Amino acid sequence: MRLVLLTALTMVAFAANSILNRMALAGGHIGASDFGTIRLFAGAVMLAALCLVLRRGLRLGGPARIVGVLALLVYIYGFSLAYGALDAGLGALILFGTVQITMFAGGLLGREAMPARRWLGAALALSGLVWLLWPTGPVQVSVRHGLFMAAAGVGWGIYSLAGRKADDALQATAANFILASPVGVVIGLALPVDAVEMALPGVALAILSGAVTSGMGYALWYSVLPRLDASVAAVAQLTVPVIAILGGMLFLGEVLEAKTALASALVLGGVAVSVLRRRG
């Protein structure tokens, strides 16, 4: 039960990142690359402080460190750039649909056992995502921004797979953020200049996203990952778009349509089929 609650809390933190990022960019408070860089540094500072207090020091090495750092960078900047045009819920759907594919591929490459119920649950959840994204009206989705989010999804999937090898979740997450931060500055400078002036609300939202829902949320995720199969972790993350849609309604004024509600229910049903085990 404790594992379920920790996983649910982590999913809420992931959804909050979508809402905070979209809120900052849609409000014109900050540019995408600046948001990503500040988010990265805020996460690094928070995690370094936690390691110094709780672990009495920092350890920057560890298994799959280079892979984790590079995957984190792809995720952070792909995510921020995508939310220049995508709604919070739609962005989360593209992100975690791609994560689903990436982590299932990782599970297959690692020769992880795949029970029939897990395939069925994944198929139901993905069908809900496809139905939700299928163009049935005058909605126009930016292909470029969708590709940014898909790249972020691949990055996050690889980052999650690498995190399963971590022996200390907090130290591993801190190391990834600290080592990624200087590289992030270079990436931020290399990206096209945003025609948006940084304002205090945008900086505050980026710091909140980096320090709390990213830094602390990812440390929690790394602590949960070793106890989850890759495919279960992938399917569980499909709940994030549903949470992001609800958050978008509450904080961004997005409207819930019947199609969205039904497709979200299908996603949650698929997660339940895949993750919950039979008794007896």
C-alpha positions in Angstrom: 0.0 0.0 0.0 2.9 2.3 0.8 4.4 1.7 -2.6 1.1 2.6 -4.3 0.8 5.8 -2.3 4.3 6.9 -3.1 3.8 6.1 -6.7 0.6 8.1 -6.8 2.3 11.1 -5.1 5.1 11.0 -7.7 2.5 11.0 -10.5 0.9 14.1 -9.1 4.3 15.8 -9.0 4.9 14.9 -12.7 1.5 16.4 -13.7 2.2 19.5 -11.7 5.3 20.1 -13.9 3.1 20.3 -17.0 0.7 22.7 -15.3 3.5 25.0 -13.9 5.4 25.0 -17.2 2.4 25.8 -19.3 1.2 28.4 -16.8 4.5 30.3 -17.0 4.8 30.2 -20.8 1.2 30.8 -21.7 1.1 33.7 -19.4 4.1 35.3 -21.1 6.1 35.4 -17.9 9.2 33.7 -19.2 10.7 32.0 -22.3 10.9 28.3 -22.8 14.7 27.9 -22.6 15.0 30.2 -19.6 12.3 28.2 -17.8 14.2 25.0 -18.5 17.6 26.3 -17.3 16.1 27.8 -14.1 14.2 24.6 -13.4 17.4 22.6 -13.8 19.4 24.8 -11.5 16.7 25.0 -8.8 16.5 21.2 -8.8 20.2 20.9 -8.5 20.4 23.4 -5.5 17.5 21.7 -3.7 18.9 18.2 -4.2 22.4 19.2 -3.2 21.1 20.7 0.0 19.1 17.6 0.8 22.2 15.4 0.2 24.4 17.6 2.4 21.8 17.4 5.2 20.6 13.8 4.9 23.7 12.1 3.5 26.5 14.4 4.8 28.0 14.8 1.4 27.6 14.5 -2.4 28.5 11.6 -4.6 28.5 12.5 -8.3 29.5 9.1 -9.7 27.4 5.9 -10.0 25.9 3.5 -12.5 24.4 4.9 -15.8 25.4 8.5 -14.7 26.2 9.8 -18.2 23.1 8.2 -19.6 21.0 9.8 -16.8 22.5 13.2 -17.3 22.0 13.3 -21.1 18.5 11.9 -20.9 17.6 14.5 -18.2 18.8 17.3 -20.5 16.8 16.0 -23.5 13.7 15.8 -21.3 14.0 19.2 -19.6 14.5 21.2 -22.8 12.2 19.2 -25.0 9.5 19.6 -22.3 9.9 23.4 -22.0 10.1 24.0 -25.7 7.0 21.9 -26.3 4.9 23.9 -23.9 5.4 27.0 -25.9 2.3 25.8 -27.9 0.8 22.7 -26.3 -1.9 22.7 -23.7 -0.9 21.1 -20.3 -3.1 17.9 -20.8 -2.2 17.4 -24.4 1.5 17.8 -23.8 1.4 15.3 -20.9 -0.4 12.8 -23.2 2.2 13.0 -25.9 5.0 12.8 -23.3 3.8 9.8 -21.4 2.6 8.0 -24.5 6.2 8.2 -25.7 7.5 7.2 -22.3 5.2 4.1 -22.4 6.7 3.0 -25.7 10.3 3.7 -24.6 10.0 1.8 -21.3 8.2 -1.1 -22.7 11.0 -1.4 -25.3 13.4 -1.2 -22.4 11.6 -4.0 -20.6 11.6 -6.2 -23.7 15.3 -5.6 -24.4 16.0 -6.5 -20.7 14.0 -9.7 -21.3 11.5 -8.8 -18.6 8.5 -11.1 -18.2 5.4 -9.6 -19.8 2.1 -11.3 -18.5 -0.9 -11.2 -20.8 -2.7 -8.8 -18.5 0.1 -6.3 -18.8 -0.1 -6.3 -22.5 -3.9 -6.0 -22.4 -3.7 -3.1 -19.9 -1.1 -1.3 -21.9 -3.2 -1.7 -25.1 -6.3 -0.3 -23.3 -4.4 2.7 -22.0 -2.8 3.4 -25.3 -6.1 3.1 -27.1 -7.4 5.8 -24.7 -4.5 8.0 -25.6 -4.9 7.5 -29.3 -8.7 8.2 -29.1 -8.0 11.4 -27.2 -5.4 12.6 -29.7 -7.2 11.6 -32.8 -8.2 14.7 -34.8 -12.0 14.8 -34.9 -12.5 18.5 -35.1 -10.9 21.8 -36.0 -8.1 21.4 -33.3 -4.7 22.1 -34.8 -1.7 20.6 -33.0 1.8 22.0 -33.8 3.8 19.1 -35.2 7.1 20.8 -34.2 6.1 21.2 -30.6 4.6 17.7 -30.6 8.0 16.4 -31.7 9.7 18.4 -29.0 7.5 16.6 -26.5 8.0 13.2 -28.1 11.8 13.8 -27.7 11.2 14.7 -24.1 9.3 11.4 -23.7 12.1 9.3 -25.0 14.5 11.2 -22.7 12.3 10.6 -19.7 11.8 6.9 -20.5 15.6 6.4 -20.7 16.1 8.4 -17.6 13.6 6.2 -15.7 15.2 3.0 -17.0 18.6 4.3 -15.9 17.2 5.2 -12.5 16.4 1.6 -11.7 20.1 0.9 -11.3 20.6 3.6 -8.7 21.5 2.3 -5.2 20.8 5.7 -3.5 17.8 7.5 -5.2 18.6 10.9 -3.6 22.3 10.9 -4.5 21.7 9.7 -8.0 19.0 12.4 -8.7 21.2 15.1 -7.2 24.2 14.0 -9.3 22.1 14.0 -12.5 20.8 17.6 -11.9 24.2 19.0 -10.7 26.1 17.6 -13.7 23.4 18.6 -16.1 23.2 22.2 -14.9 26.4 23.6 -16.6 25.6 21.8 -19.8 22.1 23.2 -19.6 23.5 26.8 -19.6 25.3 26.0 -22.8 22.1 24.5 -24.4 20.1 27.5 -23.2 22.5 29.9 -24.9 22.6 27.9 -28.1 18.8 27.8 -28.4 17.0 30.6 -30.3 16.5 33.6 -28.1 13.0 33.8 -26.6 11.2 37.1 -27.4 9.9 37.1 -23.9 11.2 39.1 -21.0 11.7 37.2 -17.7 9.2 38.3 -15.0 9.0 37.3 -11.4 6.0 35.0 -11.7 7.8 33.0 -14.4 11.0 32.7 -12.4 9.0 31.7 -9.3 7.1 29.0 -11.3 10.4 27.7 -12.7 12.0 27.5 -9.3 8.9 25.7 -7.9 9.0 23.2 -10.7 12.7 22.6 -10.3 13.1 22.5 -6.6 9.8 20.7 -5.6 8.0 18.9 -8.3 11.1 18.0 -10.2 14.0 17.7 -7.8 12.1 16.2 -4.8 9.6 14.4 -7.1 12.3 12.7 -9.1 14.2 11.7 -6.0 11.0 10.0 -4.8 10.6 8.4 -8.3 14.1 7.0 -8.2 13.4 5.5 -4.8 10.2 3.8 -6.1 11.6 2.6 -9.5 13.7 -0.3 -8.2 10.6 -1.9 -6.8 8.6 -1.6 -10.0 9.0 -3.6 -13.2 9.8 -1.3 -16.2 6.5 -2.1 -17.9 4.5 -1.4 -14.7 6.3 1.9 -14.2 5.5 2.8 -17.8 1.8 2.1 -17.5 1.5 3.8 -14.1 2.8 7.0 -15.7 -0.1 7.0 -18.1 -2.2 8.4 -15.2 -0.2 11.6 -15.4 -2.0 13.0 -18.5 -5.4 12.5 -16.7 -4.1 14.3 -13.6 -2.7 17.1 -15.9 -6.1 17.5 -17.6 -7.8 17.9 -14.3 -5.2 20.4 -13.2 -5.6 22.3 -16.4 -9.3 22.6 -15.7 -8.6 24.0 -12.2 -5.7 26.3 -12.8 -5.7 27.0 -16.6 -9.4 27.2 -17.4 -9.4 24.3 -19.7 -12.8 22.7 -20.4 -13.4 19.0 -19.9 -15.2 17.4 -22.9 -17.1 14.1 -22.9 -14.6 12.6 -25.2 -11.7 13.6 -22.8 -13.5 12.1 -19.8 -14.3 8.8 -21.5 -10.8 8.5 -22.9 -9.2 9.3 -19.5 -11.4 6.6 -17.9 -10.1 4.1 -20.5 -6.5 5.1 -19.7 -7.1 4.5 -15.9 -8.9 1.2 -16.6 -5.9 0.1 -18.6 -3.5 1.0 -15.8 -5.7 -1.0 -13.3 -5.7 -4.1 -15.5 -1.9 -3.9 -16.0 -0.8 -3.1 -12.5 -3.3 -4.8 -10.2 -2.7 -8.6 -9.6 -5.3 -11.2 -9.1 -5.8 -12.6 -5.6 -6.1 -16.2 -4.9 
